[in-house]
Amino acid sequence: MLNRKAALLIVLFLVTLVPLQIALAQERRHNCALAPVLEGNAVKFVREGSTEERCTGELVGPEYSGETETVLIRLDGLERQIGYLLRIEVEVIHARFLAARYFVGYGPDAGGVFNSVDDVIRPGETKQVRFEYYVAFGDSGNVLVTVSSISFRDTPAVLNYSVRASATALMDAITVTVKDSGGQIKSSIATDWGDTPNDLVQTASTGSGHLPQLRIDEVLELSGFLSQRFTQQGSRPAFYFSRDTVDVYTLKIERVPNSRLNVTVKPQDPTARLTVTIRTKDGFPINSTTGQAGEPVTVGMIITERMRDDTLLLEITMRELRSFSTGYSLSVRLVEPPPKPQLPPHMTLPMPESQVRSIVMGISVVIISAVIVSAVLGRRKRSRMYYAGW
Ligand SMILES: [Ca+2]
């Protein structure tokens, strides 16, 4: 009896899952896909199985009552998925009948929306929507663009649309240069990190963000980018999305007690305000400074004998920015310890040392005797005053 009940419950559970699975399968299905074609530092996207550089469609619905279509932008065809600025341009054209509402949005194909626009489109109108998305460290997978027409049988509308995409590489630390104190280049390393990790866990778990060892009197230099969510208003508004607000580098240093580590970061954008933090390998903050807008910011630390590890984390955080992205240049210098203070030359005393010692002892005896005598006299005086009151 119990088994029959359990079987019935399992069947009911599976039956309820079927519509959900169908809905998910429908959601994942896309109407058209754009695949990447590398052209040097830039990427163009073409319709899969074609050379056409766009996906197009018609939102006609059952009896002109609205419809949703999706376009997949494949990033998995790229050798390195992160570190690209992806531009998506969507055109919505009113084709027939009455005014309608349209929706255009994009996000990861696994689900969610990064940015979206919805507005009214009238007969004869064409609307253009521009999205820019920086594929930062931690972002992966493909991007899905959704275009919807919202209309009804009583107020029918037909809309056409086209979706184009392109991308350019925007990488952190393309070249890491180490110079000597005279400015001569000692080594120059090319990296392929794309975007630098934005927390210490990711830095530790990957090879990205690991800088070469810095020795005394050396200067390490690199440049990178930070970006954020931003909307540009105007006649052709653009919608930007990025999660690249922090870059974390791992640095090994030559441990010389009393040497000084100086870290300077200069933002390119005059509205960018940055914070630079030096942390221990496990994330404990040692020193942190926030700069003024557009101004370079420097943070330093003294290398002590107690310092057990030669690995430090350098964290660059965007505090404020009135645009989408800013470049920055990072300079790290390990300054040699200051010279030890010079002691004055050995002083010669005008009289023999034994004589000086006896004089010092004599003076000490006199001072101690004076202290004892004054203490005794003071006590007697206080006793007399005490009895005088009676
Ligand atoms: Ca970055």
Boltz pocket constraint, residues with backbone or C-beta under 6 A from the ligand:
constraints:
  - pocket:
      binder: B
      contacts: [[A, 172], [A, 195], [A, 196], [A, 224], [A, 225], [A, 226], [A, 244], [A, 246], [A, 247]]
      max_distance: 6.0
